[in-house]
Amino acid sequence: MGSSPSVNKPSIATRRKRQRAPFERRVTRLSFLLVAPALLVSGIVIWLQPWSLQSKLMILGAESFACLLIGAALHDHIVRPLQTLANVVGALREEDYSFRARLAVPNDALGELSLEVNALADLLAKHRTGAMEATALLQRVVEEVDIPIFAFDPANRLRLVNSAGEKLLRVPAAQLIGESCSQLRLEGCLSCANESLVELHSGTDARWFVRRSSFRQQGVPHTLVVLSDVSRALREEERRAWQRLIRVLGHELNNSLTPIKSIAGSLHARLTGSGIRSEEQQDFQRGLSIIESRAASLNRFLQGYRQLSQMPPPALRRCSIAPIAKRVAALETRVPVTVIPSPEIDFLADPDQLEQMLINLLRNAADAVLQAQEVERHSNESKSSDTDQQIVFSWKSTAEDVIISIQDNGPGLMNPANAFVPFYTTKPAGSGIGLVLSRQIAEAHGGSLELENRPDRQGCLVRITLPMKVSQLYDLTL
């Protein structure tokens, strides 16, 4: 028969550890062993003296009581400082750095230990203060930077977001924490390649440059996502590309348009006395008219691009939005423009460029309303009242921005992706530079211009955001 496994039996060291008496009891035991021989010898000596029994017992009792008092003092003098040091170390473990050890004096074994424990407490308190200040600084920097920052846990749930991220998602941080990336429509930021461009469905045409990195919090890996809006930089590069392209084409076209138009005009004038039959003369005149009109159209195209590429930087000065709105609304006479009274707002801007931008936007809104009326007229549908077909102009202010809104009741945006493409237009006589020029003016003031379909009904909403204080101007001279 085999013996039972020895692994289940406690080891000798474990049994000794369990049987070991507490430190206080060992101190008491050693103190008793220290004074026992002296008490025994003194008891024998006292007992051999020719004294009365009562005197001998009183002397032995007094001696025993004195030894007991001295032993208690020795016990307290050894155990109490160690308990104090244990309390200080326990407080340090609980991150309470207000406790200090007593009797911290040099040239003393226990005092040196107390000095070291107090120095350790001071060092940990200093490190904790530095860590708290560094954390507060980091949180402050994260909140102040104008780029969205998100942190996701391994389950792709949001654990951190700054104010720029709240502004991007248009939801308070208290409602965002704990939501999954799919609910926030940010799954593209986690699935795309690092340092790549993505488009977020946030109601704007912005393009974001995504940077991802990993960090650990309490040992759990997290993913940090930092977004940078590169739409403005990409648009600047796009404008430079258009300029380089049109500069080459414009040089060749200008060298050809002028003689073509001149020759076409001369031939058109000589047709009258040329003796050609009327039928052939009409054909020639029609062809020459087409040549002249197309030459003029190409010339307008080049002039429009020159206007777009040579716009000067804004000359900022203090201005008010109310008088500008009234002047611009009075210039549009084809469609009623309703200016909603709003508080007076004074801010820094170039009033001339701002007025030109609003004129372009109101003209586009009026064209859209007239187009909707024309469609209703040809489709024999019930015609809306004049008060229904109109443009609404309003503005409001926040702590940092001025927000101008223009709403119309036109057909809305059919192809929003091409709205800001230079020279793209759906109007027969349009040049395709009005919206591009308007957004260029808004961005020159450090703001933005957004177009979207109205959520409540048919029509388009233009939202212009301009800062109250312009901190940076963008070079538009290209």
C-alpha positions in Angstrom: 0.0 0.0 0.0 1.4 3.4 -0.9 1.6 6.2 1.5 -0.6 9.3 1.1 0.8 12.2 -0.9 3.0 14.4 1.1 2.0 17.6 -0.7 -1.2 17.8 1.4 0.9 17.9 4.7 1.9 21.4 5.9 5.7 21.9 5.7 7.9 22.3 8.7 8.4 26.0 7.9 4.7 26.6 7.6 4.0 24.9 11.0 6.8 27.0 12.6 5.3 30.1 11.1 1.9 29.3 12.4 3.3 28.5 15.9 5.4 31.6 16.2 4.2 33.9 18.9 3.5 37.6 18.3 6.2 40.1 18.6 4.7 41.7 21.8 4.5 38.3 23.5 8.1 37.5 22.6 9.3 40.9 24.0 7.4 40.2 27.2 8.8 36.7 27.5 12.4 37.9 26.9 11.9 40.7 29.4 10.7 38.1 32.0 13.7 35.8 31.2 16.0 38.8 31.6 14.9 39.7 35.2 14.1 36.1 36.4 17.7 35.3 37.5 18.0 38.5 39.3 14.7 38.1 41.1 15.6 34.5 42.0 19.1 35.5 43.4 17.7 38.5 45.3 14.8 36.4 46.7 17.3 33.8 48.1 19.5 36.5 49.6 16.4 38.3 51.2 15.0 35.0 52.5 18.3 34.1 54.2 18.3 37.5 56.1 17.2 37.4 59.8 14.2 39.6 59.1 10.6 38.9 59.8 8.5 37.1 57.3 6.3 40.1 56.7 9.4 42.3 55.9 10.8 39.7 53.5 7.4 39.4 51.6 7.1 43.2 51.4 10.6 43.6 50.0 10.1 40.8 47.5 6.7 42.2 46.5 8.2 45.7 46.0 11.0 44.3 44.0 8.6 42.3 41.8 6.4 45.4 41.3 9.3 47.5 40.3 10.4 44.9 37.8 6.9 44.8 36.4 6.8 48.5 36.0 10.2 48.6 34.3 9.1 45.7 32.0 5.9 47.4 31.0 7.9 50.6 30.2 10.4 48.6 28.2 7.5 46.9 26.4 5.9 50.2 25.6 9.1 51.8 24.5 9.8 49.0 22.0 6.3 48.3 20.7 4.7 51.8 20.5 7.2 53.3 18.0 6.8 50.2 15.8 3.0 50.6 15.9 3.4 54.3 15.0 5.6 53.4 12.1 3.1 50.8 11.0 0.3 53.4 11.1 2.4 55.8 9.0 3.2 53.2 6.4 -0.5 52.1 6.3 -1.5 55.8 5.7 1.1 56.0 2.9 -0.4 52.9 1.4 -3.8 54.6 1.5 -2.3 57.7 -0.1 -2.7 59.8 3.0 0.6 61.7 3.4 -0.4 63.8 6.5 1.0 61.3 9.1 4.6 61.5 10.3 6.6 59.3 12.7 7.6 60.7 16.1 11.1 60.7 17.7 12.7 61.2 14.3 16.2 62.2 15.5 19.6 61.4 14.1 22.2 59.2 15.8 19.5 56.8 17.0 18.6 53.5 15.4 14.8 54.0 15.8 15.2 57.7 15.1 17.0 57.0 11.8 14.2 54.6 10.8 11.6 57.3 11.6 13.6 59.9 9.6 13.7 57.6 6.6 9.9 56.9 6.8 9.2 60.6 7.1 11.5 61.3 4.1 9.6 58.6 2.1 6.3 60.2 3.1 7.6 63.6 1.9 8.8 62.2 -1.4 5.6 60.4 -2.1 3.6 63.5 -1.2 5.7 65.5 -3.6 5.3 62.9 -6.3 1.6 62.8 -5.8 1.3 66.6 -6.0 3.4 66.5 -9.2 1.2 63.7 -10.7 -2.0 65.6 -9.8 -0.6 68.8 -11.3 0.6 67.0 -14.4 -2.8 65.2 -14.8 -4.7 68.5 -14.3 -2.4 70.2 -16.9 -3.0 67.3 -19.3 -6.7 67.5 -18.9 -6.6 71.2 -19.4 -4.5 70.9 -22.6 -6.8 68.1 -23.9 -9.9 70.3 -23.3 -8.3 73.4 -24.8 -6.9 71.9 -28.0 -9.2 72.4 -31.0 -9.0 68.8 -32.2 -11.3 66.0 -31.3 -9.8 63.4 -29.0 -11.4 60.0 -28.1 -10.3 57.1 -26.0 -11.9 53.6 -26.4 -11.7 50.5 -24.2 -11.1 47.0 -25.6 -14.9 46.7 -26.2 -14.7 49.8 -28.4 -16.7 51.8 -25.9 -15.9 55.5 -25.4 -14.1 56.3 -22.1 -12.8 59.8 -22.8 -13.7 62.7 -25.0 -12.7 66.4 -25.0 -14.8 69.5 -25.7 -13.8 69.4 -29.4 -15.1 65.9 -29.6 -18.4 67.0 -28.0 -18.7 69.8 -30.6 -18.1 67.3 -33.4 -20.7 64.8 -32.3 -23.0 67.6 -31.0 -23.8 65.6 -27.8 -22.6 66.4 -24.2 -19.8 64.2 -22.8 -22.1 62.8 -20.1 -24.2 61.2 -22.8 -21.3 60.0 -24.9 -19.3 58.1 -22.2 -20.0 54.4 -22.5 -21.4 54.4 -26.0 -20.0 52.1 -28.6 -18.1 53.4 -31.6 -20.9 52.1 -33.9 -23.5 54.1 -32.0 -21.3 57.2 -32.3 -20.7 56.5 -36.0 -16.9 56.5 -35.4 -16.2 52.9 -36.4 -14.4 54.2 -39.4 -11.8 55.8 -37.2 -10.9 52.4 -35.6 -11.1 50.3 -38.7 -9.1 52.5 -41.1 -5.4 52.5 -41.4 -3.4 54.7 -39.1 -2.6 58.2 -40.4 -5.3 58.0 -43.1 -8.2 60.2 -44.2 -11.8 59.4 -43.4 -15.1 61.2 -43.9 -17.4 61.2 -40.9 -21.2 61.5 -41.2 -21.4 64.6 -39.0 -23.4 66.9 -41.2 -20.4 68.5 -42.8 -18.1 67.8 -45.7 -15.1 67.8 -43.5 -12.3 65.2 -44.1 -10.4 64.0 -41.0 -6.8 62.8 -40.6 -6.9 59.9 -38.1 -4.0 59.1 -35.7 -4.3 56.1 -33.4 -2.1 55.0 -30.5 -2.4 52.7 -27.6 -2.1 53.3 -23.9 -2.9 51.4 -20.7 -5.1 52.5 -17.8 -5.0 50.3 -14.7 -3.4 47.6 -16.8 -6.3 47.6 -19.4 -5.2 48.5 -23.0 -7.1 51.5 -24.5 -7.1 53.1 -28.0 -6.5 56.8 -28.4 -8.0 58.4 -31.5 -7.0 61.9 -32.5 -8.7 63.6 -35.4 -7.4 66.6 -37.4 -9.6 68.5 -39.8 -7.6 68.8 -43.0 -10.5 70.0 -45.2 -9.3 73.5 -45.3 -5.8 72.5 -46.2 -7.1 70.2 -48.8 -9.3 72.9 -50.3 -6.3 75.2 -50.4 -4.3 72.6 -52.3 -7.3 72.1 -54.6 -7.5 75.8 -55.3 -3.8 75.9 -56.0 -4.2 73.0 -58.4 -7.1 74.7 -60.1 -5.0 77.9 -60.4 -2.0 76.1 -62.0 -4.3 74.3 -64.4 -6.3 77.4 -65.5 -3.1 79.4 -65.7 -1.8 77.2 -68.4 -5.1 76.9 -70.1 -5.9 80.6 -69.7 -2.6 81.6 -71.4 -3.4 79.5 -74.5 -7.1 80.5 -74.5 -6.4 84.2 -74.2 -4.0 84.0 -77.2 -6.8 82.4 -79.2 -10.0 84.0 -78.0 -9.2 87.5 -79.0 -8.4 86.8 -82.7 -11.3 84.3 -82.9 -13.8 86.8 -81.6 -12.3 89.6 -83.8 -12.3 87.5 -87.0 -15.9 86.3 -86.3 -17.1 89.8 -85.8 -15.4 91.0 -89.0 -16.8 88.1 -91.1 -20.3 88.7 -89.6 -20.1 92.4 -90.7 -19.0 91.5 -94.3 -21.8 89.0 -94.8 -24.3 91.7 -95.6 -22.8 92.8 -98.9 -21.2 89.6 -99.9 -23.9 88.6 -102.4 -24.4 85.2 -100.8 -27.9 83.8 -100.9 -30.1 84.6 -97.9 -30.3 80.9 -96.8 -26.5 80.5 -96.8 -26.1 83.9 -95.2 -28.3 82.9 -92.3 -26.3 79.7 -91.8 -23.0 81.7 -91.8 -24.5 84.3 -89.4 -25.7 81.5 -87.1 -22.3 79.8 -87.0 -20.4 83.1 -86.5 -22.8 84.0 -83.6 -22.1 80.7 -82.0 -18.4 81.3 -82.3 -18.7 84.7 -80.8 -20.9 83.6 -77.9 -18.7 80.7 -77.0 -15.6 82.9 -77.1 -17.3 85.4 -74.8 -18.4 82.5 -72.5 -14.8 81.3 -72.3 -13.6 84.8 -71.5 -16.2 85.1 -68.7 -14.9 81.8 -67.4 -11.4 83.1 -67.2 -12.5 86.4 -65.6 -14.4 84.5 -63.0 -11.4 82.4 -62.0 -9.3 85.5 -61.9 -11.8 87.0 -59.4 -11.7 83.8 -57.3 -7.9 83.5 -57.2 -7.0 87.2 -56.7 -9.2 88.0 -53.8 -7.3 90.1 -51.2 -7.1 89.3 -47.5 -9.9 90.8 -45.4 -9.4 94.3 -43.9 -10.8 93.7 -40.4 -12.6 96.4 -38.5 -15.4 96.5 -35.9 -18.8 96.1 -37.6 -22.4 95.1 -36.8 -24.4 92.4 -38.5 -27.8 94.1 -38.4 -27.2 97.0 -40.9 -25.4 94.7 -43.3 -28.3 92.3 -43.2 -30.8 95.0 -43.9 -28.8 96.4 -46.9 -28.3 92.9 -48.4 -31.9 92.0 -48.0 -33.0 95.2 -49.7 -31.0 94.4 -52.8 -32.9 91.2 -53.4 -36.3 92.3 -55.0 -37.3 89.1 -56.8 -38.2 87.1 -53.7 -39.3 88.3 -50.2 -36.5 88.2 -47.7 -37.6 88.1 -44.1 -34.9 89.4 -41.6 -35.7 88.1 -38.2 -34.8 90.7 -35.6 -31.9 89.5 -33.4 -29.7 91.2 -30.8 -27.1 93.6 -32.0 -23.7 91.8 -32.4 -20.4 93.7 -32.9 -17.4 91.7 -34.1 -14.3 92.0 -36.2 -14.8 91.4 -40.0 -14.4 92.9 -43.4 -17.8 94.4 -44.0 -17.3 94.7 -47.8 -16.3 91.0 -48.2 -19.0 90.0 -45.7 -21.6 91.9 -47.7 -20.4 90.4 -51.0 -20.7 86.9 -49.5 -24.2 87.5 -48.2 -25.3 88.9 -51.6 -24.0 85.8 -53.4 -25.8 83.5 -50.9 -29.1 85.4 -51.1 -28.9 85.4 -54.9 -28.5 81.7 -54.9 -31.4 81.3 -52.4 -33.6 83.5 -54.6 -32.7 81.5 -57.7 -33.7 78.3 -55.9 -37.0 79.7 -54.8 -37.8 80.9 -58.3 -36.8 77.5 -59.7 -39.3 75.9 -57.3 -42.0 78.2 -58.4 -41.3 77.5 -62.0 -41.5 73.7 -61.4 -44.8 74.1 -59.7 -46.1 76.3 -62.5 -45.2 73.7 -65.2 -46.5 70.8 -63.1 -49.9 72.5 -62.6 -49.6 71.9 -58.9 -51.3 74.1 -56.3 -49.2 77.2 -56.1 -47.9 78.2 -52.7 -48.6 81.7 -51.4 -46.0 84.4 -51.7 -45.5 84.4 -47.9 -44.6 80.7 -48.1 -42.1 81.1 -50.9 -39.5 83.3 -49.3 -36.0 83.5 -47.7 -35.5 83.8 -44.0 -32.4 85.6 -42.8 -31.4 85.3 -39.1 -28.3 85.3 -36.8 -27.3 84.5 -33.3 -24.2 84.5 -31.1 -22.5 82.1 -28.8 -19.6 82.7 -26.4 -17.1 82.6 -29.3 -18.9 82.7 -32.6 -21.5 84.5 -34.7 -23.8 82.2 -36.5 -25.7 83.5 -39.6 -28.4 81.4 -41.1 -30.2 81.7 -44.5 -33.1 79.4 -45.2 -35.0 79.1 -48.5 -38.0 77.0 -49.7 -36.3 75.9 -53.0 -35.8 72.4 -54.2 -32.8 71.8 -51.9 -29.4 70.3 -52.7 -29.6 67.6 -55.4 -25.8 66.9 -55.3 -24.2 68.3 -52.1 -20.8 66.8 -52.9 -20.4 69.1 -55.9 -21.8 72.3 -54.2 -18.3 73.7 -53.6 -16.6 72.4 -56.7 -15.2 75.4 -58.7 -17.2 76.3 -61.9 -19.7 73.5 -61.2 -23.3 75.0 -61.6 -26.8 73.8 -62.3 -28.0 77.2 -63.4 -27.9 78.0 -67.2 -26.3 81.4 -66.7 -24.3 80.5 -63.6 -20.5 80.8 -63.3 -20.0 78.2 -60.6 -17.8 80.5 -58.4 -20.4 82.1 -56.0 -20.4 79.4 -53.3 -16.6 78.8 -53.6 -16.0 82.5 -53.3 -18.4 82.8 -50.3 -16.7 79.9 -48.5 -13.3 81.4 -49.2 -14.5 84.7 -47.6 -15.8 82.8 -44.5 -12.6 80.8 -44.1 -10.5 84.0 -44.6 -12.2 85.3 -41.4 -11.3 82.1 -39.6 -14.9 80.7 -39.9 -16.8 78.2 -42.0 -19.7 77.9 -44.4 -22.0 74.8 -44.5 -24.8 73.9 -46.8 -27.4 71.2 -46.0 -31.0 70.4 -46.8 -33.6 71.6 -44.3 -34.7 68.9 -41.9 -38.2 70.3 -41.4 -39.3 70.8 -45.0 -38.0 71.2 -48.6 -35.3 73.8 -49.0 -31.7 74.6 -48.2 -30.1 75.9 -45.1 -26.9 77.9 -45.2 -25.0 78.3 -42.0 -22.1 80.8 -41.7 -20.0 80.6 -38.5 -17.6 83.6 -37.9 -15.5 84.0 -34.8 -16.1 87.0 -32.6 -12.3 87.6 -32.5 -10.2 86.6 -35.5 -7.0 85.0 -34.3 -5.6 83.9 -37.7 -6.1 84.9 -41.3 -5.7 82.6 -44.2 -3.7 83.6 -47.2 -6.1 83.7 -50.2 -3.7 85.3 -52.7 -2.5 81.8 -53.6 
